[in-house]
Amino acid sequence: MSSIDRATVWPYDETGRPREFVYQRYGHPTGSAAEAALGALEGGEAVLFGSGTAAVTACVFALAKPGTKLAIAEGAYFGTSVAFSEFAPWGLEVTEFDQTQQPPRDADIVWLESPANPLLTVPSWAAVRAHAGRKVCDATASTPIYLRALDEGADVVVHSATKFLTGHHDAMLGATVTRDEEIAARLRQVRTRLGLSASPDSAASLLKGLQTLELRMHRHTASARELAKRLERHRAVQVVRYPGFGGLISFDVGGDPIPVETATTVIANQTSLGGVVSSMEIAFRPACFGCPSVSRTSSCSGPISSRRSRTPSSQSRRRDSNPRPFPYKGNALPAELLRPSRILGRSLLSDKTTYHPVLPARFVST
């Protein structure tokens, strides 16, 4: 769209009847255009929300009721499980399962992540299709460039569009996509009633981001593959997890992860992922997120991200079982980690030369 319509109200027609747009919370022109664009990529009807967590919340209200049993992929984004915990007093029962295997038979809703963040496992779609319950897939890290989950058997696809879909760390946005008209109508109803709507400016960022999505995702993948190779060769790295596509890597090192995440200059020590600037962090920070202290991690995205797994995933490659401390302190990183790569030598959308140091990270218990 050439302009953003930021109006919050629109006049009724000459007969006093509502037009297509009435009140911004119900919908707006920029949002409708962005929903149409995303829906075309995913092959379904898209509904935008104010954040990825808002989209998750809407799914619970739309699909669940007191006593619903929800099975979530083990090692999925911790914020999703935290959101689900808020529904416990209202009778939502949540369990974890290994998404590479058969989901629990008694689950009413099967919640998948492809790939899971941070274990980077992918679902067994044959097992998913055989399950009788509703299937929801968080495809934030895949995007429709690498996965159209509706084609694989999911009833609803969820995106934190804040990440790769908008792609520039300039918008807070979530989305759902479904081919079920009743589910889509219910999601819109929940969005309106609970005020989970997306702003016109965020919708415009999605429209802009989708124009370069394929280009960016292929560059993310090329960069991540090179980084994964370098990490595997590094003597301080214990485990490297990478599914072979996308811009997310998780890896473990021995010792304190803080010196790792604070030693970079090109890779930003910040949360989130999916932008044109690589990010690395100890992703679980209770003081920031208001969550119980369970564990903490170093992670990088764009492309690096990391959290500890209970067991190595099918995509993991463990170097050995003896932890080795990270041998560098502060900014004293060896030259071989800072050398430029032709694959990594340019930012995604500019001609500026950038250097991407390869840095190990680890998820450790507190």
N, C-alpha and C positions, 0 to 999 in steps of 0.2 A: 504494500500500500504506500502511496506517496505521502500520506499524512496520517497522523494519529488523532482519532476522535476521542477526546478526553471528557466529553460531556457526561454528566451523571444522570440527566433526565432528557427525554425526548417528548415533544408534544403529541397528543392524540390526534387522530385525523379529524376531518371536518364534521363527522357524525359523532365524535366523542369516543370512538373506539381506539384501542391501543394499536399502534403500528408495530413493526417488527421489533423495535427497541423501545423500551419504556423507562427502565431504571438500570443503572450500570451494574448493580449487584445481580440482576437477572441475566445480563448479557450485553455486549457492545460490539460495534462493527469490527474493530481491530481484533477482538477475541474470536469472533466468528470466522474471520479470514484465516487466523492462525490455526484454529481447530480444523478447518477444511484442509489446510496444507498438511498438517500432521496426520490427519485421518487418511489422506491419500497415500502417504508413505507407509502407514501401518496396515491399510486395508480395512478400516473400520470407522466408527464414529468417535471422534475425539472430544473430550471435555477438559477444559483448562481449569486449574485451581491456583490458589495463591502460593503454594509451595508443594514440594513432593510429599511432605508430611500431611498437608491438607488433603492431597489425593488419597493417601493411605487411609486417613480418617474417614473420608467419604466412602471408601470401599467397605469399611467395617459397617457403617450405618446402612449402606445399600444392600449388603449381602448377609449380614449376621443378625442374630437376635439372641436374647438370653438363652444360654445353654449351647450355643454354637461351638463346635470343636474346630479349631483352626490349627493346622500343622504348618509351621514355617521352616524353611530350609535352614539347616544348621550352618552357623557362620555367616548368616545374612547380616545386612547392615543393622548395627545395634539400635539405631534410632527407631527402626520399625518395630522391634520388639518392645522398646520403651513405650512407644505409642500404644501398642496393643495392651500393655500392662494397665493403662488408664481405664480400660474397659473391663478389667477383672471384677470390680464391684458390681457390674451389671451382668455378670454371668458369662463372659467370653472365656473359653478354655483354650489355652495356647500350649502347644508342645512343639519341640524341635524334631526334625528328622533329617536323615542323610538323603539329599535330593538326587544323588546318583543311583538311589535304590527306589523300591516301591514306596509310595506314600502310605501313611497309616490308613487302613481300610475304613475306620470309623470317622475320619476327618470330613467335616462338612465343607470346609474350605482348605485348599492346598495352596500355600503361598510360596512361590518360587522366586529365585533371583538368578538371572543368567547374564554374566557369571555372578556368583555370590561375592559380596564385598565384606570381608577380605580373602576368604579362602579360595575364591575364583573357581569353584566347582561349577559345573553346568548340569541342568536337570537331565534325567533319563526321560526323554519325551515319550517313548513307547509306554513306560510305566505311568506317566502323567495322563496320556490319552485313555488308558484303561481304567482310570479312577472315575468313580461315579460322582464325586463332589465337584463344587465350583473350583476352577483353577485360575489363580491370579499370578501373573509373572511380572516382577520388577525387571525391566529391561534397560534400566538407566545406563549401565556400562556397555551394553551392546549397541543400543540405538537400532532403528529399523534398517540401518546399513548392513548390520551383521545378523540381525534376528528379527523376523516378523512372527512373534510368539503366537498370534492368533492363528497363523497357518499351522503351527505345531500342536495346537490343542488347547491353548489358554482361552478362557472366557473373557478375561480382562487383562490388558497390559497397563502397567503403571510406569511413569517416568518422573524422576526428579529432573525436570527440564532446566533447572538451574545449572545443571552440569553440561553434558556434551551437546544437548539439543540447541540451547542458546549459545553456548560455547565461548563466552567472553567475560564471564564473571560480572555481568552487569544487570542481571535480572533474577528475581526470586519467582519460581514458577514450577507448577506440577501439572501432570496430565494423566488422564486415563483414556484408553481406547478399547472399544468393544464392538462386536457385531450383533449383540443382543439388544434389540430396541427397548425392551423393558428395563434392562440394566442401565442403559444409557439415560433413559428418562428418569429413573430413580436417582442416578448420580447427579443429574442436573437439579433435581428437586432438593437433594441434600445440600448441594452447593448453595442454592438460593436461600434455603431455610436457615442454614448455619453460617452464612456469610463467608464462605470459603473461596470467594471469587478471585480471579486474577485481574490485575490492573491492565489498562490499555498499553501502557509503556512496556510492561513485561511481555505482553502478547506480541508487540511490535519487535521486541528483541528476538522472540522465537521465529518470527517471519524472516528476520535478517539472518539468524543462525542457520536456518534450514537451507538457505541458499548455498552455504559453503559446507554443509554437514558431511557430504561424501568426501570432499577434498580433505577436510580436517581429520575425519576418522581414518582414512588411509595413511595420512602422515603420522597420526598417533600410533598406528600399528607399526609402521616402519621404524619409528623411534623406539617404541617399546621392545620390539624384537632385538634391536641392537643393544639396548640397555640390559635386557635379560641375559644376553650372551656375555656381556661384560661382568655382570654381577656373578654369573656362574663361575667365572674365572677368578674372582676375587677371593683371597685366602681368608678373609674375615666373614664371608657370607656363608651361612649354614643351609638355608633353604631359599629357593627361588620358585615362586608360583606365577605362572603366566599361561592363560588358556590358548594363546596363539593369535589373538586378535584383540583390537581395542587398546585403550590407553591406560590400563590399570595393571600394575605389577605389585605383588607383595613378596617380601623377603625378610629373612631373619639373620641377625648377627649375634655374636656373643657380646656380653657387657652392656653398659648403659647406652640406651639409644639417644639420649639427649645430645651428646657431642656430635652424633651423626646429623640430626636434623638442624642443628645450629651452625654447621660448618659450611653451608652452601651459600653461594651468591646468586647464581643464575636460577637455580631451583629455589622457589620461595618457600620459606617456612610458614605455611598457612594451611588452613583447613580447606575442604572441598576438593573438587576435581573437575576435569573436563574443559578447562579454559585453554587459552593459547600460551599461557605461562605455566610451566611445570610446578607442582606443589608437593611438599613433603611435610609430614607432621607425625607427632605422637597423637593419633587420631582420637583416642578416648581421653577427654579432659573433663572430669566431673564438675570442676569449678565453673567451666564454661557452659556445660550442657544441663546442669542441674540433675544429673543422674547418679545413682548409687555407684560407689567406687568398686568396680569389678576388676578391671584390668586397663592397661594403657598400651599404646602402640606408637611406633614411628611409621609414617606412611608417606608415600610420594605419589602424586598423580600428575597426569598430563605429560609423561605418563609414569607415575609410580604411586603405589599405595600399599600399606601393610598393616596386618594384625596377626596375632598369634593364633594358630589352630591347635585343637586338642590332638589331632592326628594329621599327618601330612596328607594333603589332598591328592587326587589322581594326577593333578598337574604339577605336583611338587617334585623337586629334585634335591635331595638332601646330600650335602657334601660329606659330612660325617657327624657323629653324635657328640663330639667333644666341643663344647663352646669355646670360642677363641675371642678374646676381647677386641673391641675395635681399636686398632693400633694408632689412631691419629687423634690429636686433641686440637680443639679450637679450629682454626682455619689451616692447619698444617696438613693439607692433603697432598698426596704424591702426584707428580706431574702426569703419570700415566692415566690417572683418573680424570684429569682435566683436559686431555688432548681433544681437539675438535674431531668430529666425524662428519663426513660429507652428508650422511643421512640426517644428522642432527644439526647441521651447520646453519640452518636458516630457521627463523621463526615461521609459524604456519602461514601468516598472511602478510609478511613484509620481506624486504630484501636485507634486513639487518643480520649480520653474522652473530650467532650466539654459540656459546660453549655449554654443553650439558655434562657436568661431572657425574660420574656413576657413583652413587653412595649407598651403602648398605643400611638397613634399618631393622629394627626388631620390635616385636610385640611382647611385652614382659608383664608378668603379674605384679601387682602392688601388694 
